[in-house]
Amino acid sequence: MSVNQQYLPGQFQRAQWLRLDSAKILKRIFFCERALIKSQAGWLAGIADFELKLTLPYHFWQDALTAHALRERVFELKFPSRMLEIGDDQPLIDVFEEAANAPSDAAYVLLLARVFKPALMAVYRDYVLQADPLADGPILRALRLAVDEKAEQIAMLTQFANNMLKSAPEKRHQAEAWVSALGERLGQVGGIGIDPPQSAADLVELPARTEFSLAQVPARDSRFHLCRYYWPDIIDPTFPYGDGIQLQLRSAVSHLNEVWAVESGGAVLHAFAEDLGWEFMFDAARWTYDEARHTRMGYDRLRAWGYEPQEMPLGTHIYDSAHGQDPAVRLGMLHYFETKNIGKKTKRANAFGSYQDRMSQHDMDFDWADETIHAYYGKHWLDALREARPERVPDIEILRERCETLVAAQVATATEADRAETRQIAQAMIDKAQRVGITLN
């Protein structure tokens, strides 16, 4: 005799996803963020606009924090497994990875502003609206924050793209065509959403696609005084490092010229993302963002003291030192300069305090804290890279010596014209401070 069993109802919206359903969605978004972090970092050296060069690291540091939260949540949901594989999401990730192959910096930024950042913002909104606030609660705060960050990023990137295309109208047609084609390709695979992507047999052609390669010569903003060496003492031993006003200016100009470290941080993040994995990308995103903050510290101090960009020297000799070298040299160069100068930071901060220059003291004090972190990053990841690729990465001390030799070789190529130019711009900055009676504090 059969008995008809009755159950309480359980078909509620809150229960639409089980644990592994959520994990699949969040994993998909993680790989999309990861692809854009990598390409944003790689493009830094090829972007001339000073503000954009310092803004992108802030954006992809935010993206890295979001991606890290996604990744950790996936691991929680898939416990005990800590495997993350692209799997069936490959068609979508392939589209995101194509972003790096933009035909110009303007096309790349327009693509971020118009297609990929809005797509990510939309999927975060959809997920937050549909997710169970009880079961999925641990990730929802990060996703709500990501929605706000993406909205801010889109507004800023849109303005940058508009300005870039206004100043270079000949790039507009190509950029628009590139963005339209990649947007269409994204649609062909089903976009990024709650549902899995789909394979497409005949993907739309990408016009003017240009295989990404790192800019070996850094693009620089023409509003600045562009030169090879940013201060005379680098190439002229008769010009003192100085104290007082000269030390204040020298320190600010040095901070400004950490733009080479921004470019190098992006370069190594892009170069070793596959070899060293996510934990490296996460650290490198923070490292690059820190260097962008240091660069802005110098710029802000100089602007506060009345200097215009054209009065500020922006050099290239350190970035140039690694031209054509294995990317491991760029990582070694970052570590070399972090450890080379860290011991001088507290002394200079104390000197600025004695000048009543609170802002220089403040910036140097925080810089010191950042560089202690960066020294760890450098050693840790150089050791990891050497373990993974011993054939291409020498012992860290040998690599440091090589970096020192490469920089010395760049310094040795300085001409009399270089020395005269560098001295002239430094002296003009010092004279201006003294002539107009600027109190640098």
Summary of the structure (lengths in Angstrom):
residues: 441
radius of gyration: 24.7
end to end distance: 93.7
largest distance: 106.2
contacts: 1440
relative contact order: 0.11
helix: 72%
strand: 1%
